[in-house]
Amino acid sequence: MTSVMTGDNRQHAWPQQNANGQLVLVLLRVMRPELTFESGSWKGFFTDDRDYPGRPAGAQWKLDVHLAFMNHSTDNKSFFGFGTDDIGEFEFREGRIKAGHVSFIKQYSAHTVTYFGQQSGHMMSGRWFLTGFQEVQGGWSLWPHVQN
């Protein structure tokens, strides 16, 4: 079997014998969902590596965000958004996804957080740090909200 990339799709090809005994090449096209991020409601969490009053280090802080994606090419996107979490309201600025690498700024009214990470399927995850205080950091994950 061989794999060939064609735009936003991956094609797998392998030889197979048909009913007449002839060898034919069978193609299976698989969509690449990691390249089709949808604008809309996303869910996720972040963790803080520090102990925080009422929450141990590593506890998940839930967040809800609305993201808008702009596709510049199959592996280059930009995005922005807004949302809320247990800290307060925020905006996502300067969001970039390029060749699977993710980065964005989360702006609260009183402070800024820098995020970086990886794209994996329909999910993004990685690490964050408080801008100007890199020792204040933790992990994060985001995925599209699916309503039933």
N, C-alpha and C positions, 0 to 999 in steps of 0.2 A: 504494500500500500504506500502511496505517496501523498504528501500534503502540499497544496499550493494555495497561497494567499491571493485573493482577488478582491480588492476593495475592502468592504466590510464583512466579507465572507471568507470562510476557509473551505476549500474543496478537498475531499479525500477521494483518491482514485485507486482502484485495485482491479486486477484481471479476474474474470469469471467466465465459466463456460455457459453458453445459452442452451436452449432446448435442442438446437440443431447441431450441438457439439462445437460451435465456433467460439473462439476466445474473443470476448468483448471487454471493453474497459467500462467499469461501473463508476459513476460519479455520485458522490453524496455531498451536498452543500450544507454546511453548518453555519448558522448565523453566529456572529461573535457578540454576545450580549454585553461584554465588558466595554464595547464601543458605542453602545446605544443608551447612555444615561438619559433618563427622562427628567425634564423640568417638573417640579411639583413638590409635594410634601415628602420629607425625609425624616427618619428617626435615627436615634443613635445615643451614644453616651461618651463621656470622657471620664478618666480616672485621674486622681492626684496622687503622686508618689509620697506626699507628706501626710502625716496624721492631721486630721482637721477636726475641730470640735464636733462631736456627734457622728463622725465618719472616720473609720480607720483608713490608713493608706491603701490605695487600690480599690476603694469602694466606687461603684458606678454612679455618676451623676447624669440623669437622663436629659436629653435635649430634643427639641422639635425644631425643624428648620424648613423653610421653603427655598428651594434652589432653582435658579434659571441657568441652563447650560447653552453655550454657543459653540457649535462644532466648526473648527477651522480646517480640520483634515481628519483622517481616520484615527490618528493618534495624538491630536492636539486640540484641546478644548479649553475654554475659559468659563468661569461661572461666578455668580454672586448670589447673595441671599440674605435672609433675615430670619430671626427666630428667638426662642426663649429657652432658658434652662434654669436650674436652681439658683444661679447667680443673678440672672436678670435678662433683659432684652439685649440683643446684639445684632450686628450685621456681619456677613461674610464679604470680604473685599479681596480683590486681586487673586481670585481662585484660578488655578491652572492645573490641568492634567496633561502631561506630555510624556508619551512612551511609558505610561503606567505610573509615573511619579506625580504625586499630588502635593500642592502647596496652597495655602490661603491664610488670610489674616482674619481673626475674629475680633471685632471692635465692640467693646462695651462702652458705656458712657464715661467710665473712669479709668479703664485700662485696656491694653491691647495684648492679644495672644497670637503667637505664630504657630501655625500647624504645618506639618509635612508628613508624607507617608506614601503609601502604595495603593493602587487600584487592584482589586481582585474580583473578577466577575462583576456583580452589581454592587459590590461593597467597596468602601474606601476605609483605610485604617492607618494608624501611625502614631506619632508622638507630637506633643505640643510643648511649648515653653512660654512663660510670661515674658513678653518683650522687654528687654532691659534687665531681666533677672533670670538668666538661663538655668539657675539651680532650682527654680520653681517649674516643675514639669510633670508630665504624665502621659497616658495613652488615650486613644480615641478610636471610635468606629462610627460610620454612617452607612445607612442603606435606605433604599426607597421605601416609603410607607405604602403598604398594600392594604387596601380596604376590602373587607369581605362583603 
